[in-house]
Amino acid sequence: QVQLVESGGGLVQAGGSRRLSCAASGLSFSSYAMGWFRQAPGKEREFVSRITSNGNTVYADSEKGRFTISRDNAKNTVYLQMNSLKPGATAVYYCAAFTGGTSYSTKSIAYWGQGTQVTVSS
């Protein structure tokens, strides 16, 4: 049984930082591209960042330079370091394991975590 368990969400002031973690089990973690999506109230789930099995990274334009994705294959964990947070980043953040290919679409996700809430106050 595959599980992706996010942690690290919470309330943070605008301009602050937060680090999300996603612990994976039940899959061959090192062979999956992993990523983060988010969903704000009333909006569709959107791509945030992706990291391949060999460490190549991609970011949504809105978060380039402020968010950093990383992974520790020995710990089966992927991280999202979020700096200089803006109120617009308020959302539920979801960890995801991608199917094969290079798409960033929600349709390219093999497994989802349950999500963790990040609220950025102004």
C-alpha positions in Angstrom: 0.0 0.0 0.0 1.5 3.3 -1.1 1.4 6.2 1.4 2.5 9.8 1.0 2.3 11.6 4.3 2.8 15.4 4.3 3.8 17.4 7.3 5.0 20.9 8.1 2.0 23.0 7.2 0.6 25.7 9.5 0.1 29.4 9.9 2.9 31.7 8.8 3.2 35.5 8.3 3.8 37.0 4.9 7.5 37.1 4.2 8.1 34.1 6.4 9.3 30.6 5.6 7.9 27.1 5.9 9.4 23.7 5.1 7.0 20.9 4.0 8.0 17.3 4.1 6.5 14.2 2.5 7.4 10.8 3.7 6.7 8.0 1.2 6.3 4.3 1.7 5.1 1.3 -0.3 6.8 2.4 -3.5 10.2 2.4 -5.1 10.7 6.0 -4.1 14.0 6.6 -5.8 12.6 5.7 -9.2 9.7 8.2 -9.1 9.7 11.8 -10.0 8.1 13.6 -7.0 6.4 16.9 -6.7 4.1 19.3 -5.0 0.7 20.7 -6.0 -1.6 23.1 -4.2 -5.2 23.9 -4.1 -6.7 27.1 -2.8 -10.4 27.4 -1.9 -12.6 27.6 -5.0 -9.6 27.0 -7.3 -8.3 24.0 -9.3 -5.3 22.1 -8.0 -2.2 23.6 -9.6 1.4 22.5 -10.1 4.1 23.9 -7.8 7.3 22.0 -8.3 8.7 18.7 -9.5 12.0 16.8 -8.9 13.1 13.9 -11.0 14.7 10.8 -9.7 18.2 12.2 -10.5 17.4 15.6 -9.0 16.4 17.8 -11.9 13.9 20.4 -10.7 11.1 22.5 -12.2 9.0 25.2 -10.6 5.8 27.1 -11.4 6.7 30.6 -12.6 4.9 32.1 -9.7 7.3 30.5 -7.1 10.6 30.5 -9.0 13.4 31.8 -6.8 11.4 31.5 -3.6 10.6 27.8 -3.4 13.1 24.9 -3.4 12.3 21.3 -3.8 14.7 18.6 -2.7 14.6 14.9 -2.0 16.5 12.4 0.2 16.2 9.0 -1.4 17.7 7.3 1.7 14.8 8.6 3.8 12.1 8.3 1.1 11.3 11.9 1.7 10.7 14.9 -0.5 10.8 18.5 0.8 9.5 21.9 -0.2 11.3 24.9 1.3 9.1 27.9 0.9 10.6 31.4 1.5 9.3 34.9 1.2 5.7 33.6 1.4 2.9 35.6 0.1 -0.8 35.5 1.1 -1.5 34.1 -2.4 0.4 30.9 -1.4 -2.4 30.0 1.0 -3.6 26.6 0.0 -3.6 22.9 0.8 -0.3 21.5 -0.4 -0.3 18.0 -1.8 2.7 15.7 -2.3 2.6 13.6 -5.5 4.4 10.8 -7.2 4.4 11.1 -10.9 3.8 8.5 -13.5 6.4 8.2 -16.3 7.0 11.1 -18.7 7.6 14.8 -18.2 4.1 16.2 -17.8 3.2 18.4 -14.8 -0.5 17.7 -15.1 -2.6 16.4 -12.3 -3.5 13.6 -14.8 0.1 12.4 -14.6 0.0 11.6 -10.9 0.2 8.0 -9.8 -0.2 8.7 -6.0 -1.3 11.6 -3.9 -0.8 12.5 -0.3 -3.7 13.7 1.9 -2.5 17.3 1.9 -1.3 19.8 4.5 -2.7 23.3 5.0 -0.5 26.3 4.6 -2.0 29.7 5.6 -0.1 32.9 5.0 -1.4 35.8 6.9 -0.9 39.4 5.7 
